[in-house]
Amino acid sequence: MKRVLCLLLCAAVFCGSLFVVGCAPSDVLSKYTIDAKYDPDAGMLSADMHFDYYNDTENEISVLAFNLYPNAFREGAAYEPVSSVYHAAAYYAGESYGEMRVENVSGCESWEVGGEDENILYVRLEQSVFPEESAALDIAFTVTFAHVRHRTGITEHVVNMGNFYPTLCVYDDAAGFYECIYYSDGDPFYSQCADYNVSLTLPAGYVAAASAAGKTAQKDGKVTYRYTLSSARDFALAVSDAFEVVSKQVQGVDVSYYYYDDGEAQGTLDAACAAMTYFSDTFGAYAYPSFALVQTGFCYGGMEYPGLVLLSDALERENYLYTVVHETAHQWWYAMVGSNQQEYAWMDEGLAEYSTLLFYENHPAYGRTREELVHAALTSYKAYYSIYSQIFGESDTSMNRNLGTFISEYEYVNLTYNKGVLLFDTLREGIGESKFFAGLKNYFSAFRFLLATPEDMIACFRKTGVDVDGLFDSFLTGSAVL
Ligand SMILES: [Zn+2]
């Protein structure tokens, strides 16, 4: 995600070591086959989802757990999906509610919706699934969309269909399934790569942007899009009857920009393509066949999904292009290399933000420099630290923090985005250009399609022959004085 709050609110010693990184991705992934229909008059999506579960854990699994993210938008939700700062910008038509309703689950012994905030679907399987075995389920569900400029919502021109299906929780061999809470600060998502087979039927005249390039068929006044996508940790859609589209091929990837109000649409597409090229050359190749950028109503700056990003139509030009680059960087840090965004938001946000800095540094025509962007991050961070120290007596500047522990959006932005930039810039200064970029390449190649922990990332820089533990530790624990 790209936040804009900070802009609104404020004007080591190294030695060699060895390491081992995670295993290769399993050849077999779980698979979502989703057959969905969207009715614009009702503001409702109804779907049948066939889920092929593959047990890649080391444990016997008898109960599966799925995140039901759209339930965060229901009336009476314990966790507001939007912080008070953004409430008016998000709910443009007044209070509005949505929900995800699980209609039926078949192929199981029993099921129930529960969790801390009716956010989890539990499915007890007919038989336990042992490691490397499979099971199949069918889940019928509906999503009613709130009128909200958010990830899952009806906006003035576009229906944002992020997180629109029950998403398998990530299983930890020690702790079990990790249940995400829809905190308003940050992107409360954590998911494993899977394969997708998705179809969406809409009234003719609507255009769908998606995480994959679709094939379309028209029949009886309806248009059906069909998509396949392999090794992706999520699948998102955005539909509108107002989209215009510009497209371009870059390094074999179909890049498309869906918009309704952009007099410089080609320039927006060009920026995305330049970022795709730069990040592919710098970190490693983009893995998916397509990339869709979607202009939409969104209360924050932008939002990333594999193969698709949302861009707020409220941003002025310079911030809009910045957000294009930031969200494109998330294709590397979040989409391909995954991490637990609820526990370690700095991992993907800090790297996406620093990758954006690298893009600007290497594309002077876009008019921003490394020095300027580091200075902006440091200035914002220091302002936060000063304000919070005065208010609270001291500031908790540690970075490995669950999203629920941040006091405010302001604190979250400064400790994940701005301190993230400062962490990676300090690392780069400390270990030098070649080791820094070698470390990033190591990280990308070792964890592409996988989930990385902070220790995994640190180990990838250590592999370049330097001891970076002290530096990471000082930033992550909050002992570094900036
Ligand atoms: Zn982001």
Residues whose N, C-alpha, C, O or C-beta is under 5 A from the ligand:
A	BS01	ZN	M1 K2 E349 A352
